[in-house]
Amino acid sequence: MSAPSTALLPAQRRERPAQAAATGSFTELAARVREAGLLRRRPGFYTALLIGLGLAFAGVVTGFVLLGDSWFQLLMAGALGIILTQVAFVSHEASHRQVLRDGPANLRLGRILANGVVGISHSWWVTKHNRHHANPNHIGKDPDIEQDTVSFLEEDAAQRRGFLRALTRRQGYLFFPLLLLEGLNLHVTSLRSLLDRRPDRERVLELSIIGVRLTAYVALLMTFLPVGLAAAFLGVQLAVFGLYMGASFAPNHKGMAVIPEGSRLDFLSKQVLTSRNVTGGGWATVLMGGLNYQVEHHLFPSMPRPHLARARTLVREHCAAHGVPYTEASLLGSYRIVVRYLNRVGLAARDPFDCPVVRTYRPA
């Protein structure tokens, strides 16, 4: 199914009879999901996954030691970026209480993986991500569509000036190259959020863990590698991490319906209309850490990754029965949608003296 419009037009906001029935139907869907056992935790799956990631990390360390002063170390840096992204996926799932049966244990695991392994503030991520889940693509409520280097809303793009205006006009084409800097941005932003917070026990603990992790990491690189190669290793690792993270999260909501500020939708419609699944089955699930089932993840955030594929069948049937559009696209197809959407938004940053004919026929 193709993606719906990127804005909920007045006609769309008026519920059709079948869709109006969906307002209270989520309870029915949730009951079917529970009866199918799809909310039961799968600690065995995640234990095996973490052991696998641990072995992969050990392999990178072994390669790092054996290669020594060699530019082939950049291959190890890229591999480390991939592994850390996969660890971030598990931290994300633990924060949603998908991994372990005990809620506090999930949060502890999420903190360990986010702060100690990935090096990003767990509390910052959870706060930001919970706001997104509560109101995806809702103007004024979803932090993931707020103004940043990339503009996700036309009104934000129209306010750009100078260099950022030129960048915004071409932001669709520049989106993936810009993701090479996203790893650094995530680390810096999360660290800044901790430093800006009022002192408390959690803040001190997170700063301590992240500080020890960063110091040990840089010291290890500087001890075994020349300065230039150590800097290149760190740069490649961060670039791969940022590109992989961004490319996994971008297909989920960009180019989907945007909910106007002040609008209200029922839970089912709000989550389904703003989310897009990525087709591909098992390989896509491994590649994207379960984020390919974004619709199901938003409807049932605590559902373990292994159950999402089965939940998709139930959710698709439910949406079809109640007239709620359910969107899926291939991975490459979703990227094309994202690029076109960002370019279309970027047109709002055009120079007022641009030729209107050229502007009309510019490809999105």
C-alpha positions in Angstrom: 0.0 0.0 0.0 1.3 3.4 -0.8 1.9 6.0 1.9 -1.0 8.2 2.9 -0.9 12.0 2.6 1.6 13.7 4.9 -1.2 15.7 6.5 -4.6 14.9 7.9 -6.9 16.9 5.8 -10.3 18.0 7.1 -12.1 15.4 5.0 -9.7 12.7 6.4 -10.4 13.9 10.0 -14.1 13.2 9.6 -14.4 9.5 10.5 -16.1 7.2 8.0 -18.6 4.8 9.6 -16.3 1.8 9.5 -13.4 3.9 10.8 -15.5 5.4 13.5 -16.1 1.9 14.9 -12.3 1.6 15.3 -12.3 4.2 18.0 -13.2 1.6 20.6 -12.0 -1.5 18.8 -8.4 -1.5 20.2 -9.7 -3.3 23.3 -10.9 -6.1 21.0 -7.6 -6.2 19.2 -5.6 -6.2 22.4 -7.7 -9.1 23.7 -6.9 -11.2 20.6 -3.2 -10.4 21.0 -3.1 -11.4 24.6 -5.1 -14.6 23.9 -2.5 -15.5 21.2 0.3 -15.2 23.9 2.0 -12.4 21.9 2.7 -10.3 25.0 4.6 -13.0 26.9 8.3 -12.3 27.4 11.0 -14.2 25.5 14.0 -13.9 27.8 15.6 -16.9 26.1 15.6 -15.1 22.7 17.2 -12.0 24.2 19.8 -14.0 26.2 20.9 -15.8 23.0 20.9 -12.4 21.2 23.1 -10.7 23.8 25.5 -13.7 23.9 25.8 -13.5 20.1 26.5 -9.7 20.3 29.1 -10.4 23.0 30.8 -13.0 20.8 30.8 -10.5 17.9 32.3 -7.8 20.2 35.0 -10.3 21.3 35.7 -11.0 17.6 36.2 -7.3 17.0 38.5 -6.9 20.0 40.5 -9.9 18.7 40.8 -8.4 15.2 41.8 -5.1 16.8 44.6 -6.7 18.7 45.9 -8.8 15.8 45.8 -6.0 13.2 47.7 -3.5 15.3 49.0 -0.4 13.4 47.1 -1.0 10.2 44.5 1.0 8.3 42.5 -2.3 8.1 41.5 -1.3 11.6 38.8 0.8 10.0 37.0 -2.4 9.1 37.0 -3.2 12.8 35.6 0.3 13.5 32.8 -0.3 11.0 32.0 -3.6 12.6 32.0 -2.0 16.0 29.5 0.6 14.8 27.2 -2.1 13.6 27.4 -4.1 16.9 26.8 -1.0 19.0 23.7 -0.2 16.9 22.4 -3.7 17.5 23.1 -3.3 21.3 21.1 0.0 21.1 18.2 -1.9 19.6 18.2 -4.2 22.6 18.5 -1.3 25.0 15.5 0.3 23.2 13.5 -3.0 23.7 14.5 -3.3 27.4 13.3 0.3 27.9 9.9 -0.8 26.5 10.0 -3.7 29.0 10.1 -6.3 26.2 13.1 -8.3 27.3 12.7 -9.5 30.9 9.6 -10.3 32.9 10.4 -7.8 35.7 9.9 -4.1 34.9 12.7 -2.7 37.0 15.1 -5.4 35.7 14.3 -4.2 32.2 15.1 -0.7 33.1 18.4 -1.7 34.7 19.4 -3.7 31.6 18.4 -0.7 29.4 20.6 1.6 31.5 23.6 -0.7 31.4 23.4 -1.2 27.7 22.7 2.5 26.8 25.1 4.2 29.3 27.8 1.6 29.7 28.0 0.0 26.2 26.6 2.5 23.7 27.6 5.6 25.6 24.2 7.5 25.4 22.1 8.7 28.3 19.4 6.3 29.0 17.2 8.8 30.8 17.4 11.3 28.0 16.5 8.6 25.4 13.6 7.2 27.4 12.1 10.7 28.1 12.3 11.7 24.4 11.2 8.3 23.1 8.2 8.1 25.4 7.0 11.5 24.2 7.3 10.2 20.6 5.3 7.1 21.3 2.5 9.0 23.1 2.0 11.3 20.1 3.8 10.2 16.9 4.0 12.8 14.2 1.8 15.2 16.3 2.9 18.8 15.8 3.9 20.4 19.0 4.1 17.0 20.9 6.4 14.7 19.0 10.1 15.6 19.6 11.1 13.6 16.5 9.6 16.1 14.1 10.9 19.2 15.9 13.2 21.6 14.1 16.7 20.3 13.8 19.4 20.3 11.1 16.7 18.7 9.0 13.2 20.3 8.8 10.3 17.9 9.0 7.5 20.5 8.7 7.0 23.1 6.0 6.4 25.9 8.5 9.8 25.1 10.1 11.6 25.0 6.7 10.1 28.3 5.7 11.9 30.0 8.7 15.4 28.8 7.6 18.0 31.5 6.8 21.4 31.6 5.3 23.3 28.3 5.0 20.5 26.3 6.6 18.1 27.5 4.0 20.3 26.2 1.2 20.7 22.9 3.0 17.0 22.6 3.7 16.1 23.1 0.0 18.1 19.9 -0.7 17.7 18.1 2.5 16.1 15.0 1.0 19.2 14.3 -1.0 21.5 15.2 1.8 19.6 13.2 4.5 21.6 10.1 4.4 25.0 11.8 4.1 24.0 13.9 7.1 23.3 10.7 9.1 27.0 10.1 9.1 27.1 12.8 11.8 24.1 11.5 13.7 26.2 9.2 15.9 28.2 12.2 17.2 25.1 14.3 17.5 23.4 11.6 19.7 26.3 11.4 22.0 26.7 15.1 22.4 23.0 15.9 22.7 22.5 13.2 25.4 25.5 14.4 27.3 24.4 18.0 27.1 21.0 17.0 28.4 22.6 15.4 31.5 24.8 18.4 32.1 21.8 20.8 31.9 19.7 18.8 34.4 19.5 19.6 38.1 21.8 17.3 40.0 20.3 14.1 41.2 21.4 10.5 41.8 20.5 9.2 38.4 22.3 12.1 36.7 25.5 11.6 38.6 25.4 7.8 38.0 24.8 8.2 34.2 27.5 10.9 33.9 29.9 8.6 35.8 29.2 5.6 33.6 29.4 7.5 30.4 32.6 9.3 31.5 34.3 6.0 32.4 33.2 4.4 29.2 34.4 7.3 27.0 37.7 7.6 28.8 38.5 3.9 28.6 37.5 3.8 24.9 39.7 6.7 23.9 42.6 5.6 26.1 42.5 2.1 24.5 42.6 3.6 21.0 45.4 6.0 21.9 47.4 3.3 23.5 47.3 0.8 20.6 47.0 3.1 17.6 48.8 6.2 16.3 46.9 9.4 16.9 45.7 9.8 13.3 44.6 6.2 13.0 42.9 6.3 16.4 40.9 9.4 15.3 40.0 7.8 12.1 38.8 4.6 14.0 36.6 6.7 16.2 35.2 8.7 13.3 34.3 5.6 11.3 32.7 3.9 14.2 30.6 7.0 15.0 29.7 7.4 11.3 28.6 3.8 10.9 26.6 3.9 14.1 24.8 7.2 13.2 24.0 6.0 9.6 22.8 2.6 10.8 20.6 4.1 13.6 19.2 6.8 11.4 18.5 4.5 8.5 16.7 2.1 10.8 14.4 4.7 12.4 13.8 7.0 9.3 11.4 4.6 7.4 9.1 4.4 10.4 7.2 7.7 10.3 8.8 10.2 7.9 6.4 10.8 5.0 3.4 9.5 7.0 0.4 11.5 8.1 1.2 14.5 10.3 -1.4 15.3 13.0 -2.1 19.0 13.2 -1.6 20.8 16.6 -4.6 20.5 18.8 -6.1 17.6 16.9 -7.3 14.5 18.8 -7.4 10.9 17.5 -8.2 7.6 19.1 -5.2 5.5 20.1 -5.5 2.9 17.3 -5.9 5.5 14.5 -3.2 7.7 15.9 -0.6 4.9 16.0 -1.5 3.2 12.7 -2.0 6.3 10.5 1.4 7.7 11.4 3.5 4.5 11.2 4.9 2.5 8.3 6.1 -1.1 8.3 9.0 -2.3 6.2 8.5 -5.5 4.3 11.1 -8.2 4.1 10.3 -10.6 6.9 13.1 -12.2 8.9 16.1 -10.4 7.3 14.5 -7.0 7.8 13.8 -7.9 11.5 17.4 -8.8 12.0 18.7 -5.8 10.2 16.3 -3.3 11.9 16.0 -4.9 15.4 12.3 -5.3 15.0 11.7 -1.7 13.9 10.4 -3.0 10.6 7.1 -3.8 12.4 6.6 -0.2 13.5 2.8 -0.4 13.4 2.7 -3.3 15.8 5.5 -1.9 18.0 3.5 1.4 18.4 0.3 -0.4 19.3 2.0 -2.9 21.7 5.3 -1.3 22.8 6.0 -4.1 25.3 5.7 -6.9 22.8 8.9 -8.9 22.3 10.6 -8.8 19.0 9.9 -12.5 18.1 6.1 -12.0 18.3 5.8 -8.9 16.1 5.5 -10.9 12.8 2.5 -12.9 14.2 1.0 -9.7 15.6 1.2 -8.1 12.1 -1.3 -10.7 10.8 -3.8 -9.8 13.5 -3.4 -6.1 13.1 -3.7 -6.1 9.4 -6.9 -8.1 9.6 -8.3 -5.7 12.2 -7.4 -2.6 10.3 -8.9 -4.0 7.1 -12.2 -4.9 9.0 -12.4 -1.3 10.4 -11.3 0.7 7.4 -8.1 1.9 8.9 -5.3 2.4 6.3 -2.3 0.1 7.1 0.9 1.1 5.3 3.8 -1.1 4.3 6.7 -0.5 1.9 10.0 -2.2 1.0 13.1 -0.8 2.6 14.3 1.0 -0.5 10.8 2.1 -1.3 10.5 3.6 2.2 13.8 5.5 1.7 12.5 6.9 -1.6 9.3 8.1 0.2 11.5 9.7 2.9 13.7 11.5 0.4 10.7 12.8 -1.6 8.9 13.9 1.5 12.0 15.8 2.9 12.6 17.5 -0.5 8.9 18.5 -0.6 9.2 20.0 2.8 12.4 21.7 1.8 10.7 23.6 -1.0 9.2 25.8 1.7 12.8 27.2 2.2 13.0 28.3 -1.4 14.2 31.8 -2.3 11.2 34.1 -2.9 13.0 35.1 -6.2 13.2 31.6 -7.5 11.7 31.0 -10.9 8.2 29.6 -10.3 8.3 27.4 -13.4 11.5 25.7 -12.2 10.0 25.4 -8.8 6.9 23.7 -10.2 8.7 21.1 -12.1 11.5 20.4 -9.7 11.5 16.7 -8.8 10.6 15.9 -5.2 
